[in-house]
């Protein structure tokens, strides 16, 4: 069936797709032997892929038999970091490959030419939070790379990054997925689902609102669906789901719990009946236009059966979507194009523009730097510029030390300001929100511009582009004609060659002095104004930024 199976996203386009329910709740209802089945690692469910594969297949089949279109692999804790607790880290790819094969075997029993069934590779959040410094980017990326490689080798049709608590972790796992898909030369859709555990379903564990989730994920064109799962029932998660469906332009998904757990004899039980669950989920389908539904903790085959009966084969509701170019902190999003103002960047947290900041950096006074940044944002700015470039210092280390403190202390989108791509990346590896890179130009040719574009694409950042080229005598564009010419060249390189979007680019037409006494400088202001106007007019989906403080 594999060669003729309809692509997963084609089915999503045609009708509302139903995934399965809870693997954990179904396993909990069975009896297992600690040594024979759990291999000495109780509740390490991935172990059962080896010791009791027939039970895992039975769970998959219980959902397929009631009409589910897809089942999730038994790999929620299948990264190498998580599998280390069951002494299976060295077998990460094998564990995940085996799980995908079990799911595929179950799907094949129910698949027909006109009713495809899909294997969804389940990837959980892990036990260590990267934004809190409990794990670093490289370690996390490699851990999930091994997991996703195994899922793809086992035949997964979709990669589902689910129950996510941290925006930075999502970016890291998306990067790992791209690595794995490039390695085996096979692309599958990526689904991302966050868990809104705080404020009664309105914030992720690290404090992110739905707006920050949407803003940080939108640049990743490979993320085909965005949604939520776990945490609460459909009723508590309604407003977070509403926001996502109103602002995310691609497919959406929702897999809530069957209510909040109650503990009976030491075991979690979920009280929501299939009827109640279906009622909440049908609002997601009928009112919000969610494309993919299913269940998380506590949802049994009977929950999904009733939901499937209610949905039938209906096509997804057409949504009215308000997509805005945005940046974000870890907490929430900020419009790049303000309704009643312009986007204001706080610039004093910069070694080139502030002696105070430079002195604090020289003294390694990290708390003082954070305090200064906090004061800057109190002035009403929308974004915080961070520049640690200083001759004789380790810029990568300094950016790491500053950004890791700021992201958890100050609710501000960051502009990572450096001439060194490695310093930019040090900040990107720590910032879960959507950052801006400042800046790139063509002074050193297309290769360096390409390096910065690659960083922006990998980490979902926007980027400032100065109208400067390789001209040895007049690199900085002075006339409006030169400004728009260089801007268009950079745009074509960034978008057509390096894969960014127009809305990822912020062009700086350069503010140059007018009071030098030199006759040709007297026109600088007029040329900058005209250059800004022409960039806005001729590249309407790009943005403009100027350093008025210059």
N, C-alpha and C positions, 0 to 999 in steps of 0.2 A: 504493500500500500504506500510505502514511503515515496516512491517516484511520482505517484498520481495524487497524493494527498494535497488538498487545497491549502495554500499558505494560511497560517493562523490569522494574520491580519486581514486577509480577504474575508474570512468568516466573520471577524469582528466588524468589518464594514457592512456586512449584509444583515446581521441580526445581533441581538443581545446574547452574549456568550456567557455560559455558566461554568465556573470552576468548581472544584470539590470543596469539602469542609475540613474538619480538623483531623489530622493524623494522630495527634497526641491524645485527644479524647477517645478515639476509637481504640488505640493501643491500651489506654488505661482501663478499658472495660474487659481486657483479657488478662489471663494469668500467665506469668513468666517465671522461669527459674533463674535465680540470681547468677549462678555460675554457667549453666548450660546456655541460657538465652542471652542474658546481659553480659556474659563473659566477665563478670566481676565488676561491671560498670553500670549500675542500675540507672535507668532513665536516660542513658546515652542511646537514643533511639536509632542512630546510624549503625550501631553494632548489629541490630536486627537484620540489616541488609545481608549480612553473612550468616548469622545463626538461624534466623527464621524468615527467609525470603518469601516463603509461602504465605506467612501472615501479612507481610507488607503488601503482597499482591492481592490478598483477600480484601484489605482495606481499600485499595484502589478500585477493585471490582465492585465493592459495595456502593461506591459513588457513581461509577460508570453505569451500573445496572439501573439506577434511577434516572439516568439521562444526562449526567454531567458531560460537558464537552471536553474537559481536560482534567488531569490530575497532577498534583504537585509531588515531586520526588521526596523521598524520606531523607532529606539532606539539610534541614533547617540549621543545624549546627555542624555543617559539613566542611567548614574552612579548616585549613591545617592547624590554625591556632586553637580552634575549639576541639578538634579531634585529638589534640595532644592530651586532653584530660582522659581520653579512653585509650591512650597509647596507640593511636591510629594515625598520627600526623604523617608518618612516612608513607602511608597508604592513601593519602587524600584523594588523588586522582582515581584510584581504584574504587574507593568507597562510593564516590559520586558517579562513576561510570556504572557500577553495579546497580545503584539505585535507579538511574535512568533506564537501564535495561529492564529492571523489574517493572517499572511503570509502563514501558513500551510493550512489554509482554501482556500486561493487563489490557492496555488500549487495543492491541491487535485482536483480542477476543471479542471486542464490541464494535470495532470499526467496520464500516461498510463503504462501498464506493460513494454513496450519497450522504454518509454520516461520518465524517472524519473525527478522530479522537486524538488529543494532543498531550504531549509530555511537557510539563512546565517545571523547569529546574528551580527548586526552592533554595534561596540564599538568605539566611537570617542575619541579624545585626551583629552577631558576635558578643562576647562577654566583656570586651574592653572598648572604651569610648575614646576615639582618637582626639576629639576636641578637648578632652580633659587630660590629655597627655599620657593616657594609659597604654598607648601603642603608637608607633610612628608610621608614617605613610608607607615607607618601603616595606616594612614587615607586614602590614595589613594588605597591601597590594599583592604581594607574593602569596600570602595565605589564600586569598580569594582567587587569584589566578589559577592555582593548582585545583581548587574546587571547580571552577567554571570549565577548565580544560576537561576534567573528568565528565562533567555533565554533558558537554558537547560531544565528547567521544562516545558516550552512551546513547546518544540520539535525541537529546532534549530539543524540542521545537521552539522553546521560549526560555529566556532567562528572567526569573522573577526575583528582584532585590526587594525583600519584604520586611515588614515590621521594623522599619528603620527609625532610629532615634536621633540621628546626627547627620546633618547635611554634608559634612566633610567626609564621613564614612561612605555616603552614597556616591560622591564624586570618585572616591578611591576605588569603590567596587565597579563602577562604570568603566573606569580606566583599566581595571583588571580584566573585565569582560572584553573590552576592545583588544587587549593584548592576546587573550586566549583565542578569540575569533580570528585574529590575524595569523596566529600560530598554525591553526588547522585549516585556514582559508575557507571558513564557513561562517556566514553571518546569520544570526537569528534575532528576532525582536527582543528588546529589553523592556521589561516592565519594572516600574519603581512604585513602591507603596510605603508610605510613612505610617508610623504609629503615634497618634495624638493622645498621649497618656496624661497630660496635665490640663488644668483648667477645664475639667469636664469635657475633654475631647477637642480642645481648641489649640493646644500647643504640644510640640514634641518634647521629649525628655530634656533636650538641651535648650529648650526655650523657643524653638522656631515656630512661627505661625505659618498657616498655609501660604501666605503671600511670599514668604522667604523660600519655601519649598518650590513654588512655581517659578520664581525669579531665578533661582540657582539652577534649576533643571532645564529651563527653556532653551538655553544655548545648545544643549545636547540633542542634536537631531536624531541620534540613534535611540533615544528614549522614546519608545513608541506610545507608551501609556503611563499615566501618572494617577495615583490614587492613594487609598489608605486601607489599612487592615488592623485587626486586633484592637486592643485598648478598651473599647466599649461596645455597646449595641448600636444598631443603626440610628436609634433615636438621639443619643448623645453626640454622634458624629455627623449629624445632618448639616450643621453650619460649615464645618470644615469641608465636607464634600461639596456643598453648594459653591463655596469659593473656588475650589479646584475646577469644577465643571464650568464656571463662568469665566475663568481666566486661562485655562489650559487649552490650546488649540488642537491638540491631538486626542487620542482615545483616553478614556478614564476608566478606573476600576475601583471596586469597593468590596472588601471581604471582612465585615465586622464580626465581633464575637456574638455569641448567643447570650448577651447580657453580662453582668458582672458575676464572678464566681462566689459561691458559698462553699464552705468546707464542712464536709460530712465524713466522719470517721477518718479525718486526716487527708481526705481527697477532695480536690476541687470539683464542684458540680455547677453547671451553668443552667439557670432556671428558665430561660426564655423558651417558650414553646415554638414549634414550627409555624404556627399561625401568627404569633406575635412577630417572629423574625421576618416572615414573608411580608407582613404589613409594612414594617419599616423599610425593607429592601425595595418594595414596589414604589415607594415614594422616590427612592434614588433613581429608579428606572423611568417612571412616568413623569416626575417633576423635574429632576435634574438632568436626565438624559445620559446616565451612566452606561457605558458600553459593555463592561465585564463585571460580573457579580459572582459572589461565592461566599463562603463562610470561613471563619477562623476558629478560635477556641470555643469548644463546646458545641459546635455544629455537627450534627450527625447526618447520615443519609436521608432521614425523614425530613430534616430541615430543608435540604436541597431539593428533595422530591416535590415538596409543596411549592417551593419557589419556582421550580421549573414548570410546574403545571400552570402557575399564575402568569409566567412570562410567555410561554408558548414559543412561537417563532417570530415574535414581533421585531421589526427593525428598530434600531436605536432612535430616540427622539432627536430631532435637529436642535442643536443648541445655539443660542446667541452668545458669542464669545467676545470679551473685551480684553484684547492682548495689548499690553503696554510695555515698551522698553523700560527695563528696570535694573537697578543694582540692589544689593541687599546686604544687611548685616546678618549675623547668625539668627537674629530675632525676627526682623520683618523687612519688607521691601520698600524701596524709595523710587519714585518715578524719575527717570532721567529728564523727561520734559515736564516740568512743573506747571500746574494750572495757573497759579497766580504769582509766580516768581521765576527765577532761574535756579539751576542747581548750584549750590554754594559749596566750595571745597575749602575746608580748614587747612591752611598751609604751614602753620608754624611748627608742626612736628616734623621738621625737615632740617637736616644738617646744613643745607645750603642757604636757608633763609632765617635761621634762628640761632643766635649764639647760646641762648639758654638751653635749647635742645641739644646743641653740640656739646656743651659742657656736661650736661647730665649723661650723655652717651659716653663721653671720655671717662667719666667717673663710674661707669657701669651702674648708674643709679636707676635701675629699672622701675622701681616704684615711683620715682620722681617723673620719669618719662610718661608713665601711665596717668599720673595725676595731671600732667601738662596736657595730655591728649584729652582727658575728661573736661578740663577747663575750656579747651578749644571748641568742643562740641556744644558747650553751654551757650555759645554765642549765636546759635541758630543755624549753624552750617548743617549741610545734609550728608557730607562725606568727609572722611579724614585722610589727608595725604600723609604717608609715612615714608620718609627718606632717611636712610642711615649711611649713605655713601660718604666715606671719610678716608682720606689717604692714610695708609698705615694700619687700618683696622680690618678685621675680618667681617666683611659685609654680610656674608651668609649667616654667620653666627649672630651678628647684631640683629638682623631682620628676624631671625628665629626667636631670639629672646624678647624682642619688642612685641611682635605680632602674637605670640602665644599668650602673652599677658593681656593684650588689648582685646582680643576676641571674646574673652570671658568676662571682661570688666566694662566694656563700653559698647553700647548698642549702635554702632556706626558702620556703614559700608566703608571699605578701605580702598584707597588709591595707593598702590604699591609703586613707589617712585624710585627708579634706579636706572643707571646706564648698563647694568650687568644683568643679563637674563638669569644667571644662577641666583642672584640676590632676590630677584622677583619670585623665582620658583620657591625659594625658602619660605617666603610669606604665603604663597599660594597653598603650600602643603599644610598650612595651619588654619586657613580661613575658610569656614564652611559657607559663608555668604558669597554673593557674587561680587567680585572685586573688579577694579579697573587697573590696568597696567599703564604706567606713565614712564616712558613713552617709547615709541618707535619712529623711525624716519629712514630715509635712504642715504644718509650721509656716509655710512659705511657699506653701502651696497645692499643688494637684495637678500644676501645670505643671512645677515643679522636680523633683518626685518622678518624673514621666514622663521627664525628661531623664536622670536617673540610671538608671532602669530601661532606657532605650534603650542606655546605655553597657554595662550588665550583659549585655544580650542580644547586642549587637554583638561583645563581647569574651569572652563565655562566663563572666562573673564571677558570684559570689554577692554578696549585698548585705545589710548590716546595716540594719535598719529600727527606728528609735526610736519609742516610743509617745508621740508629740507631734503635736498638731494645731493648727488655726488659732485656737483659743480665746484671745482677747486677755488674759483674766484668769487662765486656768489651762491653758496649752498643754501643759505636762508632766503626763502622766497620773499621778495619785497613787493612785487607788483601783484595785483589781483589775478592777472593772467597766469603768472607763474604759480601762484598759490593754488588755483583751481586745477592747473595742469598736473602739478605734483600730487594733489589730493586724488585726482582720478587715476593716476598711475598706481598709487598706493592701494586705492580701493580695488582696482582690477587684480593686483597681486594678492591682496589679502583674501578676497572673496573667490576669485576664479582659480587661483593656483593653490592657496593655502587653506581654503575651506571655511573661512569665517563668514558671518552674515553681515549685510550692510549695517544692521542695527547694532552690531558689536563695535563699530568704529566711531571714535570721537575725534574730529579733525581740529587741530590747533593751527589757525592761520597766522599765528605769531604776532604778538604785540611788540613793536619795536619803538625805540625812542624817537621823539620829535623835537627835542630841545637841545640838540647837540650844536646848533649853529651851522650845521652843514646843510646846504640847500636841498640836496636830494632826500634828506631825512624828513623834510617838512611834510611830505606826502604820505609818510608811513601810516598815520592814523586812517586817512581816507582809503588807502589801499587795503588795510586790514578790514575795515568795515565793508568795503566792496567785495573783498575776497570771502568774507564770512557770508555775505548775502548770496554770492554765486554758489558757494559750496552747499548752502541750505537749499537753494533752488535746483541745482543740477544733480545733487546727490541727496534727494529728499529723505531717504530712509536712514542716512547717516546723521550723526550729531556734530555739533560744533562746541568747542571749549576754548576760552581765551584766558590768559593770565593777566587779569586787570590789575592785580597788585604790582605787576611789573612797571 
